[in-house]
């Protein structure tokens, strides 16, 4: 019988130093250096995600981490001040607003969401659920 003791998720980056600075300093996530990479301690949970260096890294073509925030506009303003640029996509079910937010709440289509990238090009998102 398959009985794992634990499980965790991970993703690659092309530069661990840049990733550590971005996740710890820009996003304020608790980061521990490990022998083989970084452990990101996700806010509000006991979840740890492993980040590892991969020389031929290719960014994930999908959202790898979602950060739930209370007020997406305030979070976007703060992250923009920290140098983050929010992504725009043409194939959305509704248009993104001037900040890059797909306003799902007002369209009864789920949360408000906005996407941005880490230094390795992996896609991350901010979500406001209500």
C-alpha positions in Angstrom: 0.0 0.0 0.0 1.2 3.5 -0.8 1.6 5.4 2.5 3.8 8.4 2.1 5.0 10.1 5.3 4.8 13.6 3.8 4.6 15.5 0.6 5.7 18.9 -0.7 5.7 20.9 -3.9 8.6 22.5 -5.6 9.6 24.6 -8.6 12.8 25.6 -10.4 14.5 29.0 -10.8 17.6 30.0 -12.8 19.3 31.8 -9.9 18.8 31.0 -6.2 20.3 34.2 -5.0 17.8 36.3 -7.0 15.0 34.0 -5.9 15.9 34.3 -2.3 16.0 38.1 -2.4 12.7 38.3 -4.3 10.7 36.0 -2.1 12.2 37.2 1.2 12.7 40.9 0.6 10.2 41.8 -2.1 7.3 39.5 -1.1 8.2 39.1 2.6 8.0 35.3 2.6 10.0 33.5 5.2 12.8 31.7 3.3 15.3 29.2 4.7 18.5 28.2 2.8 18.8 24.5 2.4 21.7 22.4 1.1 19.9 21.9 -2.3 17.8 25.1 -2.6 15.4 27.2 -0.7 12.4 26.5 1.5 9.6 29.0 1.2 7.2 29.0 4.2 3.9 30.0 2.7 1.9 32.6 4.8 -1.0 31.4 6.8 -0.2 27.7 6.5 2.3 25.1 7.6 3.1 24.6 3.9 6.7 24.7 2.7 7.6 24.8 -1.0 11.0 23.8 -2.2 12.8 26.1 -4.7 15.8 24.6 -6.6 18.3 25.9 -9.1 18.1 24.4 -12.5 20.6 25.5 -15.1 18.3 24.9 -18.1 15.2 26.3 -16.2 12.2 27.2 -18.2 9.5 29.2 -16.5 6.2 27.4 -15.8 3.5 28.4 -18.3 0.9 28.5 -15.5 0.5 30.1 -12.1 2.7 28.3 -9.6 1.8 30.2 -6.4 -1.3 32.2 -5.4 -1.1 34.8 -2.6 -4.4 35.5 -1.1 -4.7 39.1 0.1 -7.5 41.1 1.9 -7.3 44.1 -0.5 -5.9 43.4 -4.0 -5.6 47.1 -4.9 -3.5 47.9 -1.8 -1.3 44.8 -2.4 -0.8 45.8 -6.0 0.1 49.4 -5.1 2.6 48.1 -2.5 4.2 45.5 -4.8 4.4 48.0 -7.7 6.4 50.3 -5.4 8.7 47.4 -4.8 9.3 47.1 -8.6 6.8 44.4 -9.6 5.0 44.7 -12.9 1.7 43.0 -13.3 1.0 40.9 -16.4 -1.7 41.4 -19.0 -3.3 38.5 -20.9 -5.5 38.7 -24.0 -7.3 35.4 -23.5 -9.2 36.2 -20.3 -12.9 35.6 -19.8 -13.2 39.4 -19.0 -10.9 42.4 -19.5 -8.3 43.2 -16.9 -8.5 46.7 -15.5 -5.9 49.4 -15.5 -4.0 47.7 -12.7 -4.1 44.4 -14.4 -6.8 42.9 -12.2 -9.4 40.5 -13.6 -12.3 41.6 -11.5 -14.0 38.2 -11.0 -15.9 39.2 -8.0 -17.9 41.9 -9.8 -18.6 39.5 -12.7 -19.6 36.5 -10.5 -16.6 34.6 -11.9 -14.5 33.8 -8.8 -11.9 36.0 -7.1 -10.3 39.2 -8.2 -6.9 38.1 -9.5 -3.7 39.7 -10.9 -0.6 38.0 -12.1 3.1 38.8 -11.9 6.4 37.0 -12.4 9.3 36.1 -10.2 12.9 36.9 -11.4 13.0 33.4 -13.1 9.8 34.2 -15.1 7.5 31.9 -13.1 4.0 33.2 -12.9 2.6 34.1 -9.5 -0.8 35.6 -8.6 -2.6 37.8 -6.1 -6.1 36.8 -5.2 -8.9 38.6 -3.3 -11.6 36.2 -2.5 -14.2 38.6 -1.2 
